[in-house]
Amino acid sequence: MFRLVISDIKAKQRLYSQYGASCSFFRALLTDGTSANVLYRLQEWLSGLGLAPLALLPHTLNKWFNGCVIGVKARFGEGFVLIHPVGVVINSSVRGGREVWIESGVVIGDNRGRSPELGHGVFVGSGAKIIGGVRIEDGARVGANAVVTKDVGRGVTVVGIPARPVHEGARAP
Ligand SMILES: CC(C)(COP(=O)(O)OP(=O)(O)OC[C@H]1O[C@@H](n2cnc3c(N)ncnc32)[C@H](O)[C@@H]1OP(=O)(O)O)[C@@H](O)C(=O)NCCC(=O)NCCS
């Protein structure tokens, strides 16, 4: 669990460093979203040990203190970043790869009993909704407020409602 928390904070360091100024580990630790990341990793660890009822404690604290609801069985690889956790809702069946970065108000949820799967290096912009059994491939970016109901290809950036590609082969976030 600690290894994953460290990887998440280091990923946040990389994210903030992209905006110009370098960001120390300590500074990344103090940015908002870190407590949500830690609570998420704690619930994931407890649920992985088969202690789902106990995992509801960090789950509930995350809801109360960060306005962030992540199902106890949702799984993300290392470098998962909740940039601003407020309004984030993620279904328990969602699976994400490494370096998935999520802005505020993002919903990744079930539709007709199926949930999204996200690859590695996926960025999801503020307010975006990804619903149903769609696959978001490695390096894809979902623009702010987009509604994604179809698969998004590798490295593709999508925007709008319904989401449509703006760049083919765009860079990872
Ligand atoms: C989708 C996104 C990643 C694309 O960034 P980019 O590759 O630099 O794309 P550009 O800014 O060159 O925009 C490309 C086109 O898409 C449009 N576009 C960009 N983002 C859009 C969005 N969220 N919704 C609708 N259209 C969008 C632009 O207007 C532009 O259209 P044009 O070609 O007709 O002029 C970015 O615009 C975005 O939405 N980021 C989310 C940021 C965020 O959540 N911030 C919250 C901080 S708290």
The ligand as an SDF file (V2000), in Angstrom:
LIG
                    3D

 48 50  0  0  0  0  0  0  0  0999 V2000
   -9.0400   18.1630  -24.1460 C   0  0  0  0  0  0  0  0  0  0  0  0
   -7.7580   18.8740  -23.7820 C   0  0  0  0  0  0  0  0  0  0  0  0
   -6.8490   17.9450  -22.9930 C   0  0  0  0  0  0  0  0  0  0  0  0
   -7.1240   19.2120  -25.1450 C   0  0  0  0  0  0  0  0  0  0  0  0
   -5.9910   19.9620  -25.0060 O   0  0  0  0  0  0  0  0  0  0  0  0
   -5.1370   20.3030  -26.3350 P   0  0  0  0  0  0  0  0  0  0  0  0
   -4.5990   19.0630  -26.9480 O   0  0  0  0  0  0  0  0  0  0  0  0
   -4.1530   21.3500  -25.9350 O   0  0  0  0  0  0  0  0  0  0  0  0
   -6.2370   20.8390  -27.3510 O   0  0  0  0  0  0  0  0  0  0  0  0
   -6.4710   22.2940  -27.9190 P   0  0  0  0  0  0  0  0  0  0  0  0
   -6.5510   23.2780  -26.8020 O   0  0  0  0  0  0  0  0  0  0  0  0
   -5.4610   22.5100  -28.9880 O   0  0  0  0  0  0  0  0  0  0  0  0
   -7.9220   22.1830  -28.5460 O   0  0  0  0  0  0  0  0  0  0  0  0
   -8.1790   21.4510  -29.7400 C   0  0  0  0  0  0  0  0  0  0  0  0
   -9.6150   21.7360  -30.1570 C   0  0  0  0  0  0  0  0  0  0  0  0
  -10.5060   21.1230  -29.2070 O   0  0  0  0  0  0  0  0  0  0  0  0
  -11.3530   22.1180  -28.6050 C   0  0  0  0  0  0  0  0  0  0  0  0
  -11.4590   21.7650  -27.1830 N   0  0  0  0  0  0  0  0  0  0  0  0
  -10.4440   21.6240  -26.2920 C   0  0  0  0  0  0  0  0  0  0  0  0
  -10.9150   21.2030  -25.1090 N   0  0  0  0  0  0  0  0  0  0  0  0
  -12.2500   21.0930  -25.2610 C   0  0  0  0  0  0  0  0  0  0  0  0
  -13.2840   20.6910  -24.3660 C   0  0  0  0  0  0  0  0  0  0  0  0
  -13.0300   20.3270  -23.1150 N   0  0  0  0  0  0  0  0  0  0  0  0
  -14.5520   20.6550  -24.8540 N   0  0  0  0  0  0  0  0  0  0  0  0
  -14.8190   21.0260  -26.1410 C   0  0  0  0  0  0  0  0  0  0  0  0
  -13.8680   21.4020  -27.0190 N   0  0  0  0  0  0  0  0  0  0  0  0
  -12.5930   21.4320  -26.5780 C   0  0  0  0  0  0  0  0  0  0  0  0
  -10.6240   23.4430  -28.8140 C   0  0  0  0  0  0  0  0  0  0  0  0
  -11.5140   24.5140  -28.8090 O   0  0  0  0  0  0  0  0  0  0  0  0
   -9.9880   23.2050  -30.1500 C   0  0  0  0  0  0  0  0  0  0  0  0
  -10.9780   23.3590  -31.1380 O   0  0  0  0  0  0  0  0  0  0  0  0
  -10.6070   23.9510  -32.6050 P   0  0  0  0  0  0  0  0  0  0  0  0
   -9.6180   22.9720  -33.1900 O   0  0  0  0  0  0  0  0  0  0  0  0
  -11.9160   23.9860  -33.3120 O   0  0  0  0  0  0  0  0  0  0  0  0
  -10.0030   25.3000  -32.3490 O   0  0  0  0  0  0  0  0  0  0  0  0
   -7.9960   20.1440  -22.9230 C   0  0  0  0  0  0  0  0  0  0  0  0
   -8.6000   21.1490  -23.7240 O   0  0  0  0  0  0  0  0  0  0  0  0
   -8.8860   19.8840  -21.7250 C   0  0  0  0  0  0  0  0  0  0  0  0
  -10.1120   19.8170  -21.7970 O   0  0  0  0  0  0  0  0  0  0  0  0
   -8.2430   19.7370  -20.5740 N   0  0  0  0  0  0  0  0  0  0  0  0
   -8.9000   19.5740  -19.2980 C   0  0  0  0  0  0  0  0  0  0  0  0
   -8.3450   20.5800  -18.3300 C   0  0  0  0  0  0  0  0  0  0  0  0
   -9.0500   20.5480  -17.0090 C   0  0  0  0  0  0  0  0  0  0  0  0
   -9.8380   19.6950  -16.6830 O   0  0  0  0  0  0  0  0  0  0  0  0
   -8.7350   21.5220  -16.1940 N   0  0  0  0  0  0  0  0  0  0  0  0
   -9.3150   21.6470  -14.8600 C   0  0  0  0  0  0  0  0  0  0  0  0
   -8.3250   22.3270  -13.9490 C   0  0  0  0  0  0  0  0  0  0  0  0
   -8.9770   22.4930  -12.3380 S   0  0  0  0  0  0  0  0  0  0  0  0
  1  2  1  0
  2  3  1  0
  2  4  1  0
  2 36  1  0
  4  5  1  0
  5  6  1  0
  6  7  2  0
  6  8  1  0
  6  9  1  0
  9 10  1  0
 10 11  2  0
 10 12  1  0
 10 13  1  0
 13 14  1  0
 14 15  1  0
 15 16  1  0
 15 30  1  0
 16 17  1  0
 17 18  1  0
 17 28  1  0
 18 19  1  0
 18 27  1  0
 19 20  2  0
 20 21  1  0
 21 22  1  0
 21 27  2  0
 22 23  1  0
 22 24  2  0
 24 25  1  0
 25 26  2  0
 26 27  1  0
 28 29  1  0
 28 30  1  0
 30 31  1  0
 31 32  1  0
 32 33  2  0
 32 34  1  0
 32 35  1  0
 36 37  1  0
 36 38  1  0
 38 39  2  0
 38 40  1  0
 40 41  1  0
 41 42  1  0
 42 43  1  0
 43 44  2  0
 43 45  1  0
 45 46  1  0
 46 47  1  0
 47 48  1  0
M  END
$$$$
